[in-house]
């Protein structure tokens, strides 16, 4: 069951990249499969490298955020790659 509309103070506010996410899901890293919904940001729960394909990048343009600490990665991501990612407890945030 989704949230109750009457309790959602942000329901009628416009969505934008810097606004809060409305949904979240644990990420399963994959070298071949994009996230079902592209993330507006990632939360990294256990530090390490995180290798991603950004929403605007091509398949061969993976980027590694080396030694990323616990916390937010404010980048729109379409895939978290299994190869090269050592960070764990990664959560995708989206609208």
BATOR-444805 format. One record per atom (N, C-alpha, C): atom name; y negated, x, z; residue number from 1. Coordinates in nm, 2 decimals. Layout:
BEGIN
<'CA', <Y, X, Z>, NUM>,
...
This chain:
BEGIN
<'N', <0.12, 0.08, 0.00>, 1>,
<'CA', <0.00, 0.00, 0.00>, 1>,
<'C', <-0.12, 0.09, 0.00>, 1>,
<'N', <-0.22, 0.07, -0.09>, 2>,
<'CA', <-0.34, 0.15, -0.09>, 2>,
<'C', <-0.43, 0.11, 0.03>, 2>,
<'N', <-0.54, 0.19, 0.04>, 3>,
<'CA', <-0.63, 0.16, 0.15>, 3>,
<'C', <-0.70, 0.02, 0.14>, 3>,
<'N', <-0.76, -0.02, 0.25>, 4>,
<'CA', <-0.83, -0.15, 0.25>, 4>,
<'C', <-0.97, -0.13, 0.20>, 4>,
<'N', <-1.01, -0.20, 0.09>, 5>,
<'CA', <-1.14, -0.18, 0.03>, 5>,
<'C', <-1.25, -0.20, 0.13>, 5>,
<'N', <-1.24, -0.30, 0.22>, 6>,
<'CA', <-1.35, -0.32, 0.31>, 6>,
<'C', <-1.38, -0.20, 0.40>, 6>,
<'N', <-1.28, -0.12, 0.42>, 7>,
<'CA', <-1.30, 0.00, 0.51>, 7>,
<'C', <-1.34, 0.13, 0.44>, 7>,
<'N', <-1.35, 0.12, 0.31>, 8>,
<'CA', <-1.38, 0.23, 0.22>, 8>,
<'C', <-1.53, 0.24, 0.19>, 8>,
<'N', <-1.60, 0.32, 0.27>, 9>,
<'CA', <-1.74, 0.33, 0.25>, 9>,
<'C', <-1.78, 0.40, 0.12>, 9>,
<'N', <-1.69, 0.47, 0.05>, 10>,
<'CA', <-1.72, 0.54, -0.07>, 10>,
<'C', <-1.67, 0.47, -0.20>, 10>,
<'N', <-1.61, 0.35, -0.18>, 11>,
<'CA', <-1.55, 0.28, -0.29>, 11>,
<'C', <-1.64, 0.26, -0.41>, 11>,
<'N', <-1.76, 0.22, -0.39>, 12>,
<'CA', <-1.85, 0.19, -0.50>, 12>,
<'C', <-1.94, 0.30, -0.54>, 12>,
<'N', <-1.92, 0.42, -0.48>, 13>,
<'CA', <-2.00, 0.54, -0.52>, 13>,
<'C', <-1.93, 0.60, -0.64>, 13>,
<'N', <-2.02, 0.66, -0.73>, 14>,
<'CA', <-1.96, 0.72, -0.85>, 14>,
<'C', <-1.88, 0.84, -0.81>, 14>,
<'N', <-1.78, 0.87, -0.90>, 15>,
<'CA', <-1.69, 0.98, -0.88>, 15>,
<'C', <-1.76, 1.10, -0.95>, 15>,
<'N', <-1.75, 1.22, -0.89>, 16>,
<'CA', <-1.80, 1.34, -0.95>, 16>,
<'C', <-1.72, 1.46, -0.90>, 16>,
<'N', <-1.73, 1.57, -0.97>, 17>,
<'CA', <-1.65, 1.69, -0.94>, 17>,
<'C', <-1.68, 1.74, -0.80>, 17>,
<'N', <-1.80, 1.72, -0.74>, 18>,
<'CA', <-1.82, 1.78, -0.61>, 18>,
<'C', <-1.80, 1.68, -0.50>, 18>,
<'N', <-1.77, 1.55, -0.53>, 19>,
<'CA', <-1.74, 1.45, -0.43>, 19>,
<'C', <-1.60, 1.47, -0.37>, 19>,
<'N', <-1.58, 1.39, -0.26>, 20>,
<'CA', <-1.45, 1.40, -0.20>, 20>,
<'C', <-1.34, 1.34, -0.29>, 20>,
<'N', <-1.22, 1.40, -0.28>, 21>,
<'CA', <-1.10, 1.35, -0.35>, 21>,
<'C', <-1.06, 1.21, -0.29>, 21>,
<'N', <-1.00, 1.13, -0.37>, 22>,
<'CA', <-0.95, 1.00, -0.32>, 22>,
<'C', <-0.80, 1.00, -0.30>, 22>,
<'N', <-0.74, 1.10, -0.35>, 23>,
<'CA', <-0.59, 1.11, -0.34>, 23>,
<'C', <-0.55, 1.25, -0.33>, 23>,
<'N', <-0.43, 1.28, -0.28>, 24>,
<'CA', <-0.38, 1.41, -0.27>, 24>,
<'C', <-0.23, 1.41, -0.28>, 24>,
<'N', <-0.17, 1.52, -0.33>, 25>,
<'CA', <-0.03, 1.53, -0.35>, 25>,
<'C', <0.01, 1.68, -0.33>, 25>,
<'N', <0.13, 1.70, -0.27>, 26>,
<'CA', <0.19, 1.84, -0.26>, 26>,
<'C', <0.22, 1.89, -0.40>, 26>,
<'N', <0.19, 2.01, -0.43>, 27>,
<'CA', <0.21, 2.07, -0.56>, 27>,
<'C', <0.34, 2.14, -0.57>, 27>,
<'N', <0.42, 2.11, -0.68>, 28>,
<'CA', <0.54, 2.18, -0.71>, 28>,
<'C', <0.50, 2.28, -0.82>, 28>,
<'N', <0.50, 2.41, -0.79>, 29>,
<'CA', <0.46, 2.51, -0.90>, 29>,
<'C', <0.56, 2.51, -1.01>, 29>,
<'N', <0.51, 2.52, -1.13>, 30>,
<'CA', <0.60, 2.52, -1.25>, 30>,
<'C', <0.53, 2.61, -1.36>, 30>,
<'N', <0.61, 2.68, -1.43>, 31>,
<'CA', <0.56, 2.76, -1.54>, 31>,
<'C', <0.55, 2.68, -1.67>, 31>,
<'N', <0.60, 2.56, -1.67>, 32>,
<'CA', <0.60, 2.48, -1.80>, 32>,
<'C', <0.54, 2.34, -1.78>, 32>,
<'N', <0.53, 2.28, -1.66>, 33>,
<'CA', <0.49, 2.14, -1.65>, 33>,
<'C', <0.35, 2.13, -1.58>, 33>,
<'N', <0.26, 2.06, -1.65>, 34>,
<'CA', <0.13, 2.04, -1.59>, 34>,
<'C', <0.14, 1.94, -1.47>, 34>,
<'N', <0.04, 1.94, -1.38>, 35>,
<'CA', <0.04, 1.84, -1.28>, 35>,
<'C', <0.03, 1.70, -1.34>, 35>,
<'N', <0.08, 1.60, -1.28>, 36>,
<'CA', <0.08, 1.46, -1.34>, 36>,
<'C', <-0.07, 1.41, -1.35>, 36>,
<'N', <-0.15, 1.45, -1.26>, 37>,
<'CA', <-0.29, 1.42, -1.26>, 37>,
<'C', <-0.36, 1.55, -1.23>, 37>,
<'N', <-0.46, 1.59, -1.32>, 38>,
<'CA', <-0.52, 1.72, -1.30>, 38>,
<'C', <-0.60, 1.72, -1.17>, 38>,
<'N', <-0.60, 1.83, -1.10>, 39>,
<'CA', <-0.66, 1.84, -0.97>, 39>,
<'C', <-0.81, 1.88, -0.98>, 39>,
<'N', <-0.89, 1.82, -0.90>, 40>,
<'CA', <-1.03, 1.86, -0.89>, 40>,
<'C', <-1.05, 1.98, -0.80>, 40>,
<'N', <-0.95, 2.00, -0.71>, 41>,
<'CA', <-0.95, 2.12, -0.62>, 41>,
<'C', <-0.81, 2.13, -0.57>, 41>,
<'N', <-0.78, 2.25, -0.51>, 42>,
<'CA', <-0.66, 2.27, -0.44>, 42>,
<'C', <-0.69, 2.31, -0.30>, 42>,
<'N', <-0.60, 2.27, -0.21>, 43>,
<'CA', <-0.60, 2.32, -0.08>, 43>,
<'C', <-0.48, 2.41, -0.06>, 43>,
<'N', <-0.50, 2.53, -0.01>, 44>,
<'CA', <-0.40, 2.63, 0.01>, 44>,
<'C', <-0.37, 2.64, 0.16>, 44>,
<'N', <-0.25, 2.60, 0.20>, 45>,
<'CA', <-0.22, 2.60, 0.34>, 45>,
<'C', <-0.16, 2.73, 0.40>, 45>,
<'N', <-0.11, 2.81, 0.31>, 46>,
<'CA', <-0.06, 2.94, 0.36>, 46>,
<'C', <-0.10, 3.05, 0.25>, 46>,
<'N', <-0.18, 3.15, 0.30>, 47>,
<'CA', <-0.24, 3.24, 0.21>, 47>,
<'C', <-0.15, 3.32, 0.11>, 47>,
<'N', <-0.20, 3.36, 0.00>, 48>,
<'CA', <-0.13, 3.44, -0.10>, 48>,
<'C', <-0.20, 3.43, -0.23>, 48>,
<'N', <-0.13, 3.48, -0.33>, 49>,
<'CA', <-0.18, 3.47, -0.47>, 49>,
<'C', <-0.15, 3.33, -0.52>, 49>,
<'N', <-0.25, 3.28, -0.60>, 50>,
<'CA', <-0.23, 3.15, -0.66>, 50>,
<'C', <-0.27, 3.16, -0.81>, 50>,
<'N', <-0.17, 3.14, -0.90>, 51>,
<'CA', <-0.19, 3.16, -1.04>, 51>,
<'C', <-0.19, 3.02, -1.11>, 51>,
<'N', <-0.30, 2.99, -1.18>, 52>,
<'CA', <-0.32, 2.86, -1.23>, 52>,
<'C', <-0.37, 2.86, -1.38>, 52>,
<'N', <-0.35, 2.74, -1.44>, 53>,
<'CA', <-0.41, 2.71, -1.57>, 53>,
<'C', <-0.52, 2.61, -1.53>, 53>,
<'N', <-0.64, 2.64, -1.57>, 54>,
<'CA', <-0.75, 2.55, -1.55>, 54>,
<'C', <-0.75, 2.44, -1.65>, 54>,
<'N', <-0.83, 2.33, -1.61>, 55>,
<'CA', <-0.83, 2.22, -1.70>, 55>,
<'C', <-0.89, 2.26, -1.84>, 55>,
<'N', <-0.98, 2.35, -1.85>, 56>,
<'CA', <-1.04, 2.39, -1.97>, 56>,
<'C', <-0.98, 2.51, -2.04>, 56>,
<'N', <-0.88, 2.57, -1.98>, 57>,
<'CA', <-0.81, 2.69, -2.03>, 57>,
<'C', <-0.69, 2.65, -2.12>, 57>,
<'N', <-0.66, 2.75, -2.21>, 58>,
<'CA', <-0.54, 2.74, -2.29>, 58>,
<'C', <-0.42, 2.78, -2.22>, 58>,
<'N', <-0.30, 2.76, -2.27>, 59>,
<'CA', <-0.18, 2.80, -2.20>, 59>,
<'C', <-0.17, 2.95, -2.17>, 59>,
<'N', <-0.22, 3.03, -2.26>, 60>,
<'CA', <-0.21, 3.17, -2.24>, 60>,
<'C', <-0.33, 3.23, -2.15>, 60>,
<'N', <-0.41, 3.14, -2.09>, 61>,
<'CA', <-0.52, 3.19, -2.02>, 61>,
<'C', <-0.51, 3.17, -1.87>, 61>,
<'N', <-0.40, 3.20, -1.81>, 62>,
<'CA', <-0.37, 3.18, -1.67>, 62>,
<'C', <-0.46, 3.28, -1.59>, 62>,
<'N', <-0.51, 3.23, -1.47>, 63>,
<'CA', <-0.59, 3.31, -1.39>, 63>,
<'C', <-0.52, 3.32, -1.25>, 63>,
<'N', <-0.53, 3.44, -1.19>, 64>,
<'CA', <-0.47, 3.46, -1.06>, 64>,
<'C', <-0.58, 3.48, -0.96>, 64>,
<'N', <-0.58, 3.40, -0.86>, 65>,
<'CA', <-0.67, 3.41, -0.74>, 65>,
<'C', <-0.60, 3.49, -0.64>, 65>,
<'N', <-0.62, 3.62, -0.64>, 66>,
<'CA', <-0.54, 3.72, -0.56>, 66>,
<'C', <-0.58, 3.70, -0.41>, 66>,
<'N', <-0.48, 3.71, -0.33>, 67>,
<'CA', <-0.50, 3.71, -0.18>, 67>,
<'C', <-0.59, 3.59, -0.14>, 67>,
<'N', <-0.57, 3.48, -0.19>, 68>,
<'CA', <-0.65, 3.36, -0.15>, 68>,
<'C', <-0.62, 3.32, -0.01>, 68>,
<'N', <-0.72, 3.31, 0.07>, 69>,
<'CA', <-0.70, 3.27, 0.21>, 69>,
<'C', <-0.66, 3.12, 0.22>, 69>,
<'N', <-0.62, 3.08, 0.34>, 70>,
<'CA', <-0.61, 2.94, 0.37>, 70>,
<'C', <-0.74, 2.87, 0.35>, 70>,
<'N', <-0.74, 2.76, 0.28>, 71>,
<'CA', <-0.86, 2.69, 0.25>, 71>,
<'C', <-0.87, 2.63, 0.11>, 71>,
<'N', <-0.99, 2.60, 0.07>, 72>,
<'CA', <-1.01, 2.53, -0.05>, 72>,
<'C', <-1.03, 2.62, -0.17>, 72>,
<'N', <-0.97, 2.58, -0.28>, 73>,
<'CA', <-0.99, 2.65, -0.41>, 73>,
<'C', <-1.06, 2.54, -0.50>, 73>,
<'N', <-1.19, 2.55, -0.51>, 74>,
<'CA', <-1.27, 2.44, -0.58>, 74>,
<'C', <-1.27, 2.46, -0.73>, 74>,
<'N', <-1.16, 2.46, -0.80>, 75>,
<'CA', <-1.14, 2.48, -0.94>, 75>,
<'C', <-1.06, 2.36, -0.99>, 75>,
<'N', <-1.10, 2.30, -1.11>, 76>,
<'CA', <-1.02, 2.20, -1.17>, 76>,
<'C', <-0.89, 2.27, -1.23>, 76>,
<'N', <-0.78, 2.22, -1.19>, 77>,
<'CA', <-0.65, 2.29, -1.23>, 77>,
<'C', <-0.56, 2.18, -1.29>, 77>,
<'N', <-0.49, 2.23, -1.40>, 78>,
<'CA', <-0.39, 2.14, -1.46>, 78>,
<'C', <-0.25, 2.19, -1.44>, 78>,
<'N', <-0.23, 2.32, -1.40>, 79>,
<'CA', <-0.10, 2.36, -1.37>, 79>,
<'C', <-0.11, 2.48, -1.26>, 79>,
<'N', <-0.02, 2.47, -1.16>, 80>,
<'CA', <0.00, 2.59, -1.07>, 80>,
<'C', <0.13, 2.65, -1.12>, 80>,
<'N', <0.12, 2.78, -1.16>, 81>,
<'CA', <0.23, 2.85, -1.21>, 81>,
<'C', <0.32, 2.90, -1.10>, 81>,
<'N', <0.45, 2.89, -1.12>, 82>,
<'CA', <0.55, 2.94, -1.02>, 82>,
<'C', <0.55, 3.09, -1.02>, 82>,
<'N', <0.54, 3.15, -1.15>, 83>,
<'CA', <0.54, 3.30, -1.16>, 83>,
<'C', <0.40, 3.35, -1.12>, 83>,
<'N', <0.40, 3.43, -1.02>, 84>,
<'CA', <0.27, 3.49, -0.98>, 84>,
<'C', <0.21, 3.42, -0.86>, 84>,
<'N', <0.26, 3.30, -0.82>, 85>,
<'CA', <0.21, 3.23, -0.71>, 85>,
<'C', <0.29, 3.26, -0.59>, 85>,
<'N', <0.22, 3.32, -0.48>, 86>,
<'CA', <0.29, 3.35, -0.36>, 86>,
<'C', <0.24, 3.26, -0.24>, 86>,
<'N', <0.12, 3.20, -0.27>, 87>,
<'CA', <0.07, 3.10, -0.17>, 87>,
<'C', <0.16, 2.98, -0.16>, 87>,
<'N', <0.16, 2.92, -0.04>, 88>,
<'CA', <0.25, 2.81, -0.02>, 88>,
<'C', <0.17, 2.69, 0.04>, 88>,
<'N', <0.23, 2.58, 0.06>, 89>,
<'CA', <0.17, 2.46, 0.11>, 89>,
<'C', <0.04, 2.42, 0.03>, 89>,
<'N', <0.06, 2.42, -0.10>, 90>,
<'CA', <-0.05, 2.39, -0.19>, 90>,
<'C', <-0.06, 2.24, -0.21>, 90>,
<'N', <-0.18, 2.19, -0.20>, 91>,
<'CA', <-0.20, 2.04, -0.21>, 91>,
<'C', <-0.31, 2.02, -0.32>, 91>,
<'N', <-0.28, 1.94, -0.42>, 92>,
<'CA', <-0.38, 1.90, -0.52>, 92>,
<'C', <-0.46, 1.78, -0.47>, 92>,
<'N', <-0.59, 1.79, -0.49>, 93>,
<'CA', <-0.68, 1.67, -0.46>, 93>,
<'C', <-0.74, 1.62, -0.59>, 93>,
<'N', <-0.74, 1.49, -0.60>, 94>,
<'CA', <-0.79, 1.43, -0.72>, 94>,
<'C', <-0.84, 1.29, -0.69>, 94>,
<'N', <-0.90, 1.23, -0.79>, 95>,
<'CA', <-0.96, 1.09, -0.78>, 95>,
<'C', <-0.86, 0.99, -0.82>, 95>,
